[in-house]
Amino acid sequence: MQKKSYLCALICVNMTVTERLAALRALMKEHKLAAYIVPGTDPHASEYMAPHWMEMSWITGFLGETGTAVVTMDKALLWTDSRYYLQAEAELAGTTVELMRESDVDCPTIPAWLQALGEGAKVGVNPEMYSVNGYKKLREELEDGGIGLVSVDLIRPIWTENRPEIPMFPLYIYDDKFAGESVPAKLQRVREALAKKRCDAAVVAELDEIGWLLNIRGKDVDYTPCVISYVVVEANKCTLFIDQRKISATSAAELQQKGISLAGYEEVFPYLNNLQAKGVLFDGNRVNEALYEAINPAISRKVNASPSPLQVMMSVKNEIELNGEREAMKVDAVALTRFFMWLENEAMKNPQTEITLADKLHEFRAMGKNFTDESFCTIAGWKGNGAIVHYHATPEECAKIEGNGVLLLDSGGQYLDGTTDITRTVWIGDEKAIPASVKHDFTLVLKGHIALAKARFPKGTRGNQLDVLAHQYMWAEGITYGHGTGHGVGHFMGCHEGPANIRTDNNTNPMREGNVFSDEPGIYRTNEYGIRTENLVVCVPAGDFPRTTGETYYEFETITLCFYDKRLMDLSMLTADEIAWINAYHARVYESVSPRLNEAEKAYLAEKCKAL
């Protein structure tokens, strides 16, 4: 929220939206473009962007996290989804930018809308803001109507006043004692993967991959300890393209000792243009089109590997990483226990809001060893706000916690040991006032959550084959949820990680030993409440079977350590096995966390973990 507020301040003192659109149209006329597209993306396929790249927000005045602007000589339009309709209407008021409600069934796609430009028209985009695959898809869709796509950056020449710089936080070396694998060992694995693809160079643009590969971290991106940079790996060389002001002499010497050469951030483009290689590997979903266009045209073999081999490598956590995750979960659990104890015993004595709850949870987490930041912006949804899946409270609009109701709290922390992500749904107020419908929904979610946590499955199983386990009890009653059941989680890196996931989509990437996933089914009742229960799980070898046909089997180890709100459970809906699982889980929570608590906190946790 801080970066969005910063950008909002810039927009207020800079050119008006009308003036920006006029400046853009003047350049479009020079380049003979009928339209220009400005997506809400950055050159690194980042989940969280630095303000420097918030071009869509700058040209429209819309500050939502998702949107794409299209500007023609007589129109300016913004496509965004239903989460942002109200916000867009308010922020676009008084401008000439029209809202296109892309979640509505009758809303045309951008390529479909542009077909009206007619055959021979040209549409411009900044190729740095499109992945190779995204650019190719857009080009092909426009070509169906005889429209051409042109790579040209028209925002940089006109956004000159008060444009935020690319973040300049210093890079720091991530110790091997946390990473569990040295940089030379990782580079060797990448080069072996290159050889299998008959390539001897790879282009890496995604910041998570760069951080993992070179064991470097930074603070350039909100919630994710990344450093803005590019990397080119070659058979006998690895070059990090980064603003040199970010690197101390000590860090530079250490990187060079590990076989990493250094060059300026923008130097990656001429470097690729002069690259000598038999073949170049890149991930078309993560490398931007500008990088692809910069590759030496004399290199005939350009291999689009989606996903990147680095995605698979970093998703398979080594034992040191997994032990770090387990330790981070214990530290996180202490903070959560103290927070919920404060919530029940102290918070209700003084007025609280969704934001003050999030701030207090951050305060407890910040006391933990090796804590660096939150892993995403905490979602504290009171009553009906909890039914908004991607809800974020703001100082201007946040609910006051009062009376009886359901609180959904989705939060996480970044620790040097690992990354956490947890959702708990709790009741606030008089326990006797809990509606039977709330208990019913909570228990349906819990049953699906447990079913996935208990899964055993053969090697090669994909996430969509497991997803039904979490959905089954809800589906039986005509209930579902619109988000994925599980996403991959990085190790002191992005809270959302590929390549595998657990959802209904047919992702061909299987569950791999060492993968960390979320397990988070939910039910959302519009304007009433939201219920979600989330733990993180690790894919591990399954225990022995009495009789087996010999295949390798996996199961999930639950590593999150925080109690469920037993007051919300309808015990009549739970089987004996499910009750046994809950009791065993709560016993492990108490055993793992209580040694780190004082006597009052131990007594509180003991009550929360008492067997059903």
Buried (B, 14 or more C-beta within 10 A) or exposed (E): EEBBEEBEEBBEEBBEBEEBBEBBBEBBEEEEBBBBBBBBBBBBBBBBBBBBBBBBBBBBBBBBBBBBBBBBEEEBBBBBBEBBBEBBEEBBEEBEBEBBBBEEEEBEEBBEBBBEBEEEBBBBBBBBBBBBBBBBEBBEBBEEBEBBBBBBBBBEEBBEEEBBEBBEBEBBBBEEEBBBBEBEEBBEBBBEBBEEBEBBBBBBBBBBBBBBBBBBBBBBBBBBBBBBBBBBBBEEEBBBBBBEEBBEEEBBEBBEEBEBEBBEBEBBBEBBEEBEBEBBBBBBBBBBBBBBBBBBEEBEEBBBBBBBBBBBBBBEBEEBBBBBBBBBBBBBBBBBBBBBBBBEEEBEEEEBBBBBBBEBBBEBBEEBEBBBBBBBBBBBBBBBBBBBBEBBBEEEEBBEBBEBBBBBBBBBBBBBBBBBBBBBBBBBBEEEEBEEEBBBBBBBBBBBBBBBBBBEBBBEBBBBBBBBBBBBBBEEEEBEBEEBBBBBBBBBBBBBBBBBBBBEEEBEBBBBEBBBBBBBBBBBBEEBBBBBBBBBBBBBEBEEEEEEEEEEBBBBBBBBBBBBBBEBBBEEBBEEEBBEBBBEBBEEBBEBBBEBBEEEBBEBBEEBBEEE
